[in-house]
Amino acid sequence: MNIYDAFSKIVIENKEDTALVHNGNSISYKELDESCSIYSQLLLSNGVKSRDCVAIYLENSPEFLYAYLGLLKIGATAVPINPVLTETELQYVLQNCNAKALFIGEKQKEKLENLKDTFSPFPRLLIVENIKILNFEKETLLLNNTSDGEANDIAVIIYTSGTTGKPKGAMLTHENLYSNAMSFTQVSQTTKQDRIVAVLPMFHLFCLTVSVNLSLLNGAKLLIQSPFNPTELVQLIRDEKVTLLAAVPTIYNYLYHLEHVTSKDFSTVRTFISGGSSMSVDLLKNIQAKYGVTILEGYGLTETAPVISFNPYKGTCKPGSVGLDIPNVKTKIVDEVGNELAALEVGEVIVSGPNVMKGYLNNKIETDKAIKNGWFYTGDIGRKDEDGYLFLLDRKKDVILMNGYSVYPREIEEVLYAHPNIIEAAVIGIKNERTGEAVKAFIVLNDSNVTEEEIFTYCKKHLAKYKQPSEIQFLEEIPKNSTGKIMKRLLEK
């Protein structure tokens, strides 16, 4: 199914219903569709054709959605870009995808002007503030109410964070995105009565699927918040009677530590959805106890559109687990040569299903490494229990090898998060001449009087000797990317 065609059917059924709310302004499904058509017409008038790549360099806003859906309507490919990229990173992405045009706001204009002479052909700049005043004839806008794209066409290219080198562009088809949104609709039991917050950046696939597509393909109401502010988020949830919030553990950590916030502020929320990275079991239990809202943790990757597994909305939810395979998606735990392992055995998580990307743009070598015989190799280490629930241990590359033992940072981080004075923790491996690698912990405290010696003593009590940190470093804040995910590669420097 083409995403825009599916959206068009929702528009017909829900024309006067509210689609978006941003900064107190409501936009109906009919108005949203008309604005998307304006953007489509603008693209065509600037020479953009079906299957051309166009970058979206915008923060969370209605304009982001106009650009996204406008591109899909003419069969072009949307390339959402992180607004905090440096000029060098931005140049690489634009050249790699051969962007024909670029949607930007006034804030980003200067950065693009500085790049104009660095490569050719440079994409045509489409500044969203100017787009608002364009006056196309209504008859022109409504000539074609269906998309020119096919289900197997590339709808979106999302660039990975590039933690192991240059970012890779994951090519996601309309079918990848549509199937994942529909599967997640089933497991989350989303309906048009839901009111869903988009608090994570829309350029990130977690938000694009689990907030944006989930909402707009079900006729629900989407509440857009930008930039993230925990106090303002609580007010939005309370005022708009939000029913679903999808966020990363860092955001839930902020919400948990807010004072003067009670369960009444979340009385309309039927569930919190957590993904992007693993949530500590202690944080999960603390939030549920404080606010009375169930947290359902799931798992996904950019390359899988993104959702792979999810704890059931109604059914057994296992703390520490990222749940069961969602409909139409299958996971296996395999050894180094690809043989499936039995329950409780530890190995790499691999995935198959209609959500698995087409491949990495212009990168056959990395595509062939990642996709083998229809299975995507995630690089994540995990295990399944006897009931099929998936438990993640760590990224394959983050496992610490110490005296022949495999040490999983997440296991140590879980212990650290259980300490009453530790707000945040991250564990990495560092070189050690005697043991090969050793454990180093980075910690954020809520009490400056806590000493290293106290933390070492705590770890000795709760961790086997080979898992205990040999170094501890206190930080005021652990570095994170724009989605709130901890950036361990910055800690390794």
matplotlib code that plots the C-alpha trace (Angstrom):
import matplotlib.pyplot as plt

x = [0.0, 1.3, 1.4, -0.2, -3.1, -3.7, -3.7, -6.1, -8.7, -8.4, -9.0, -12.2, -13.5, -12.4, -12.4, -13.5, -11.8, -8.7, -5.5, -2.9, -2.5, 0.6, 1.2, -2.5, -3.6, -5.8, -5.6, -8.3, -7.6, -9.0, -6.7, -3.7, -4.4, -4.7, -1.4, 0.3, -1.1, 0.4, 3.8, 3.4, 2.6, 5.6, 7.9, 6.6, 7.0, 10.6, 11.4, 11.1, 9.9, 8.8, 11.7, 13.8, 15.2, 14.3, 15.7, 13.6, 15.7, 13.0, 12.2, 8.9, 6.1, 3.1, 5.5, 7.5, 4.4, 3.3, 6.7, 6.7, 3.3, 3.7, 6.7, 5.0, 2.0, 4.2, 6.1, 9.3, 11.5, 11.7, 15.1, 14.5, 17.7, 18.7, 18.7, 21.8, 24.1, 27.2, 27.9, 30.3, 27.7, 24.9, 27.1, 27.7, 24.0, 22.9, 25.6, 25.0, 21.3, 21.7, 19.0, 17.2, 15.7, 15.8, 13.0, 14.5, 13.4, 14.9, 17.0, 18.9, 19.3, 22.7, 24.2, 23.0, 24.3, 27.8, 27.6, 26.4, 29.9, 31.2, 29.6, 27.5, 24.7, 23.5, 19.8, 17.2, 16.3, 12.6, 12.2, 9.0, 8.1, 7.8, 5.8, 2.9, 2.1, 2.1, -1.4, -2.1, -5.5, -7.7, -8.6, -4.9, -4.4, -7.1, -6.5, -4.9, -6.0, -3.8, 0.0, 2.3, 4.3, 4.2, 4.3, 7.8, 9.1, 11.4, 9.3, 11.9, 15.7, 16.8, 20.5, 21.9, 23.9, 27.2, 28.7, 31.1, 32.0, 30.0, 26.2, 24.4, 21.1, 18.5, 16.0, 12.5, 9.7, 6.0, 5.3, 7.9, 6.3, 2.7, 3.0, 4.9, 2.3, -0.6, 1.2, 1.8, -1.8, -2.8, -0.5, -1.2, -4.9, -4.8, -8.1, -9.3, -10.2, -6.6, -4.6, -0.9, 2.0, 5.0, 7.7, 10.6, 12.2, 10.1, 13.3, 13.8, 11.9, 10.6, 8.6, 7.7, 6.2, 5.0, 3.6, 3.1, 2.1, 0.3, -1.8, -2.5, -3.2, -5.8, -7.6, -6.3, -5.2, -1.5, -0.2, 3.2, 5.7, 8.9, 11.3, 11.1, 10.3, 9.3, 7.0, 5.3, 4.9, 3.0, 0.8, 0.1, -0.8, -3.2, -4.8, -5.3, -6.2, -3.5, -3.9, -0.6, 3.0, 5.9, 9.3, 12.8, 13.9, 15.7, 12.4, 10.7, 13.6, 12.9, 9.2, 9.9, 12.1, 9.6, 8.2, 4.6, 3.5, 1.1, -0.9, -3.7, -1.7, -1.7, -5.2, -6.2, -3.0, -3.7, -0.1, 3.5, 5.5, 9.2, 11.8, 15.0, 17.2, 16.7, 15.0, 16.3, 13.9, 14.1, 13.1, 10.2, 8.9, 9.4, 7.4, 4.6, 4.4, 4.5, 2.1, 0.0, 0.5, 1.8, 5.0, 5.2, 8.7, 9.5, 12.4, 13.2, 15.8, 15.9, 16.4, 13.2, 10.8, 11.4, 9.3, 10.3, 8.8, 6.5, 5.1, 1.4, -1.0, -3.4, -1.5, 1.6, 4.2, 7.6, 9.9, 13.3, 11.9, 11.2, 8.2, 7.0, 7.3, 4.7, 2.3, 4.0, 7.5, 9.7, 12.9, 15.4, 18.5, 21.4, 25.0, 28.1, 27.3, 23.6, 22.2, 19.1, 19.6, 17.3, 15.4, 17.6, 20.7, 22.5, 23.2, 22.6, 19.0, 18.0, 14.7, 12.5, 9.3, 7.7, 9.3, 12.9, 14.5, 15.4, 19.0, 21.6, 21.7, 24.7, 26.3, 25.9, 28.8, 27.1, 23.7, 25.0, 26.6, 23.3, 20.7, 21.4, 18.8, 16.0, 17.1, 18.4, 21.3, 20.7, 24.1, 22.2, 22.8, 19.8, 18.0, 14.4, 12.6, 10.4, 7.4, 9.1, 9.7, 12.9, 15.5, 18.3, 21.7, 23.7, 25.0, 27.4, 30.1, 29.6, 30.2, 33.3, 35.7, 37.5, 39.8, 37.7, 34.3, 31.7, 30.5, 27.3, 27.2, 23.5, 23.7, 26.0, 23.9, 20.8, 22.7, 23.9, 20.4, 19.1, 21.4, 19.2, 21.7, 22.4, 20.3, 22.1, 24.7, 26.6, 29.2, 31.9, 35.0, 38.5, 41.8, 43.7, 47.0, 46.4, 42.7, 42.3, 39.5, 38.1, 34.9, 34.5, 31.3, 30.1, 27.7, 25.4, 24.5, 21.7, 24.0, 27.4, 28.5, 28.5, 32.1, 33.8, 34.6, 30.9, 30.0, 32.9, 31.7, 28.1, 29.3, 31.3, 28.2, 26.0, 28.3, 30.7, 34.3, 34.9, 31.9, 32.9, 34.0, 37.8, 37.2, 34.3, 33.9, 31.3, 29.7, 27.1, 25.4, 26.0, 26.2, 23.1, 21.9, 18.9, 16.5, 17.9, 19.9, 23.2, 26.2, 28.7, 31.2, 31.6, 32.5, 35.2, 37.2]
y = [0.0, 3.5, 5.7, 8.7, 6.7, 5.2, 8.7, 10.0, 7.4, 8.6, 12.2, 11.3, 9.6, 12.3, 15.6, 17.9, 16.1, 17.5, 16.0, 18.2, 20.5, 22.7, 25.7, 25.8, 25.8, 23.0, 21.7, 19.4, 16.5, 18.4, 21.4, 19.1, 17.4, 20.8, 22.0, 18.8, 19.4, 22.9, 21.4, 18.8, 21.5, 23.5, 20.5, 19.8, 23.5, 23.2, 20.2, 17.5, 14.2, 10.8, 8.9, 12.0, 12.5, 15.7, 16.4, 17.7, 19.8, 21.0, 20.8, 19.3, 21.3, 21.1, 22.2, 19.0, 16.9, 19.0, 18.3, 14.6, 13.9, 16.3, 14.3, 11.0, 12.3, 12.9, 9.6, 11.3, 10.1, 12.0, 12.3, 13.6, 15.2, 15.9, 19.7, 19.6, 18.1, 20.0, 21.5, 18.6, 15.9, 17.7, 17.9, 14.2, 13.3, 15.7, 14.3, 10.7, 10.8, 13.3, 15.5, 17.5, 20.0, 20.8, 22.0, 24.4, 27.0, 30.4, 29.1, 26.7, 29.1, 30.4, 27.0, 26.1, 29.3, 28.4, 25.1, 26.3, 26.5, 23.2, 20.8, 20.8, 20.4, 22.0, 21.2, 23.8, 25.4, 25.5, 27.8, 26.9, 30.4, 31.4, 28.4, 29.5, 32.5, 30.7, 31.0, 28.0, 27.6, 25.1, 23.3, 22.7, 21.3, 18.8, 17.4, 14.3, 12.8, 9.7, 9.2, 8.4, 6.1, 2.3, 0.1, -1.1, 2.4, 4.1, 6.4, 7.5, 7.3, 7.6, 8.0, 6.1, 7.9, 6.8, 5.5, 3.3, 5.7, 7.5, 7.4, 4.8, 5.7, 3.0, 2.8, 2.2, 1.5, 2.5, -1.2, -1.2, 1.9, 1.0, -2.6, -1.5, 1.1, -1.3, -4.0, -1.5, -0.4, -4.0, -4.4, -0.9, -1.1, 2.4, 3.9, 7.3, 8.2, 8.3, 11.5, 10.9, 13.2, 13.7, 14.7, 12.9, 14.5, 13.6, 13.0, 9.9, 6.8, 6.0, 9.2, 9.0, 5.6, 5.3, 8.9, 10.4, 7.4, 5.7, 8.7, 9.9, 6.4, 5.8, 9.2, 10.0, 13.4, 14.2, 16.7, 18.2, 19.4, 21.2, 21.7, 19.1, 20.6, 18.1, 20.6, 21.8, 18.1, 17.3, 20.4, 19.3, 15.8, 17.2, 19.9, 17.8, 14.6, 12.6, 8.8, 7.7, 8.9, 7.3, 8.4, 7.2, 6.3, 9.6, 11.5, 9.2, 9.8, 13.5, 13.0, 10.8, 13.4, 16.3, 17.6, 18.5, 16.1, 13.3, 10.5, 13.0, 14.7, 11.4, 10.2, 10.0, 8.2, 4.5, 3.6, 4.9, 3.5, 3.2, 2.5, 3.8, 2.2, -0.1, 1.2, 0.1, -2.1, 0.2, 3.3, 1.4, 0.2, 3.6, 5.5, 2.9, 3.2, 7.1, 7.7, 4.6, 4.3, 1.0, 1.3, -1.0, -1.4, -2.4, -2.8, -1.6, -0.3, 2.2, -0.6, -2.4, 0.6, 0.4, -1.8, -5.4, -6.5, -5.1, -6.0, -6.7, -3.9, -6.4, -9.5, -10.4, -7.6, -8.7, -6.0, -6.0, -7.6, -5.9, -8.2, -10.5, -10.3, -7.9, -9.3, -10.3, -10.0, -12.8, -12.8, -15.5, -15.8, -17.2, -18.1, -16.8, -19.0, -18.3, -21.4, -20.8, -21.1, -22.6, -20.6, -18.8, -19.2, -15.9, -14.9, -12.2, -11.1, -11.4, -10.2, -11.0, -9.5, -6.8, -4.1, -4.9, -2.2, -2.6, -1.9, 0.9, 3.6, 3.2, 0.7, -2.9, -4.1, -3.0, -4.2, -7.7, -7.8, -6.8, -8.8, -12.5, -14.9, -12.4, -11.9, -8.6, -9.1, -6.5, -6.6, -6.8, -9.5, -11.1, -14.2, -15.4, -17.0, -20.1, -17.9, -16.1, -12.8, -11.1, -9.8, -7.6, -7.7, -5.2, -4.2, -6.8, -4.2, -2.9, -6.3, -6.1, -9.0, -9.4, -12.5, -14.5, -13.4, -11.6, -8.6, -6.9, -3.2, -3.2, -5.7, -3.4, -0.3, -2.0, -2.4, 1.2, 2.6, 0.8, 3.0, 5.7, 8.5, 7.6, 9.4, 8.2, 5.7, 4.4, 1.6, 1.1, -1.1, 0.3, -1.2, -3.1, -4.7, -7.5, -8.4, -7.2, -4.9, -3.5, -1.8, 2.0, 3.6, 7.1, 8.3, 11.3, 11.8, 13.6, 14.1, 15.6, 14.1, 10.5, 9.3, 7.0, 4.7, 4.4, 3.4, 0.9, -0.7, -0.8, -2.6, -5.1, -6.1, -6.5, -7.6, -10.5, -9.4, -9.5, -7.2, -4.6, -1.2, -0.5, 3.2, 5.5, 9.0, 11.4, 13.7, 16.5, 15.1, 12.0, 13.0, 12.2, 12.7, 14.7, 11.8, 11.5, 8.3, 8.0, 8.4, 6.0, 6.7, 10.2, 8.6, 6.6, 9.6]
z = [0.0, -0.9, 2.2, 0.6, -0.9, 2.5, 4.0, 1.3, 2.3, 5.9, 4.7, 2.9, 6.0, 8.5, 6.6, 9.4, 12.2, 13.8, 12.4, 14.0, 17.0, 17.1, 19.4, 20.1, 16.5, 15.1, 11.6, 10.1, 7.9, 4.9, 5.6, 6.1, 2.7, 1.0, 2.4, 1.3, -2.2, -2.2, -1.3, -4.1, -6.6, -5.4, -5.9, -9.4, -10.4, -9.3, -11.5, -8.9, -10.4, -9.2, -7.4, -7.0, -3.5, -1.6, 1.9, 4.8, 7.1, 9.5, 13.2, 14.4, 12.8, 10.5, 7.6, 8.2, 7.5, 4.5, 3.0, 3.9, 2.5, -0.4, -1.5, -1.2, -3.2, -6.3, -5.8, -4.7, -1.8, 1.5, 3.2, 6.7, 8.1, 11.7, 12.0, 14.3, 11.6, 10.9, 7.5, 6.7, 7.7, 5.8, 2.6, 2.8, 3.1, 0.3, -2.1, -1.2, -2.0, -4.9, -3.4, -6.0, -3.5, 0.2, 2.5, 5.1, 7.6, 8.0, 10.9, 8.6, 5.7, 6.6, 7.0, 3.5, 2.0, 3.3, 1.4, -2.0, -3.5, -2.1, -4.6, -7.7, -8.6, -5.4, -4.4, -4.9, -1.6, -0.7, 2.3, 4.2, 5.4, 1.7, 0.8, 3.0, 0.9, -2.5, -4.0, -6.3, -7.9, -5.9, -9.2, -9.8, -6.3, -6.5, -10.0, -8.7, -5.4, -5.6, -5.4, -8.3, -6.0, -5.9, -2.8, -3.6, -4.3, -1.8, 0.4, 2.8, 3.3, 6.9, 7.6, 10.5, 13.2, 11.7, 14.9, 12.9, 10.1, 7.4, 8.0, 5.8, 4.1, 4.9, 2.0, 3.3, 0.9, 1.2, 2.0, 4.8, 6.4, 5.9, 7.1, 10.2, 11.0, 10.6, 12.6, 15.4, 15.2, 16.1, 19.0, 20.5, 19.6, 18.2, 17.0, 15.6, 19.2, 20.2, 20.8, 20.2, 21.0, 18.6, 21.1, 19.5, 16.4, 13.3, 11.3, 13.5, 12.4, 15.8, 15.8, 12.1, 12.5, 16.1, 16.4, 12.9, 10.6, 13.5, 14.0, 10.4, 9.1, 11.8, 11.7, 15.2, 16.5, 16.5, 19.0, 18.0, 20.6, 19.7, 21.3, 24.1, 27.5, 30.2, 32.1, 28.9, 27.8, 31.0, 30.4, 26.8, 28.0, 30.6, 28.5, 25.3, 27.2, 25.5, 25.3, 23.9, 24.4, 22.5, 23.9, 24.7, 28.3, 28.8, 28.4, 30.9, 33.3, 33.0, 33.7, 36.7, 38.4, 37.9, 41.2, 41.7, 39.0, 40.0, 38.4, 37.9, 35.2, 33.2, 33.9, 30.2, 29.1, 28.5, 28.0, 27.7, 24.8, 25.3, 22.6, 21.0, 23.7, 26.7, 29.8, 33.2, 35.1, 38.1, 36.1, 34.5, 37.9, 39.5, 36.8, 36.9, 40.6, 40.7, 37.8, 37.5, 33.8, 32.3, 30.3, 27.3, 26.0, 22.5, 20.1, 16.7, 14.3, 11.5, 9.0, 10.1, 9.7, 12.8, 15.2, 15.6, 18.9, 21.6, 25.0, 24.5, 25.4, 27.0, 28.2, 30.0, 30.2, 31.3, 32.8, 31.2, 28.0, 24.7, 24.2, 21.5, 17.7, 16.2, 13.6, 10.3, 11.8, 12.9, 15.0, 15.7, 18.0, 16.1, 16.7, 14.8, 11.7, 11.6, 13.3, 15.4, 19.1, 21.7, 24.3, 26.9, 24.8, 23.9, 20.3, 17.7, 16.9, 13.3, 11.7, 8.7, 7.5, 5.2, 7.4, 6.5, 4.4, 0.7, 1.5, 2.1, -0.6, -2.9, -0.5, -1.7, 0.5, 3.7, 2.4, 1.8, 5.2, 6.9, 4.9, 4.3, 2.8, 3.6, 7.3, 8.6, 11.1, 13.8, 15.5, 18.8, 21.3, 23.1, 24.1, 24.2, 27.1, 26.8, 26.0, 23.1, 24.9, 23.7, 26.1, 24.8, 26.3, 24.3, 20.9, 19.6, 19.2, 22.8, 24.5, 26.8, 26.5, 29.8, 30.5, 28.1, 29.7, 27.8, 29.9, 28.9, 29.7, 30.1, 33.0, 34.9, 34.0, 35.5, 38.8, 38.8, 38.0, 41.1, 43.3, 44.9, 44.1, 40.4, 37.9, 34.7, 33.9, 30.9, 30.8, 28.2, 27.7, 27.9, 27.0, 29.7, 29.2, 31.7, 31.0, 27.4, 28.4, 31.6, 32.7, 33.0, 34.3, 33.7, 36.3, 36.9, 40.6, 42.4, 45.5, 45.1, 48.5, 47.1, 46.5, 44.1, 47.0, 47.9, 44.3, 44.1, 47.4, 46.0, 42.8, 44.8, 46.7, 43.6, 40.7, 40.1, 40.3, 36.5, 36.0, 38.5, 37.1, 37.4, 36.7, 37.6, 36.2, 37.4, 34.9, 35.0, 32.0, 29.8, 26.1, 24.0, 20.5, 19.5, 20.2, 23.8, 23.1, 25.0, 22.6, 24.0, 21.2, 22.6, 26.0, 24.3, 23.3]

ax = plt.figure().add_subplot(projection="3d")
ax.plot(x, y, z, "-o")
ax.set_aspect("equal")
plt.show()
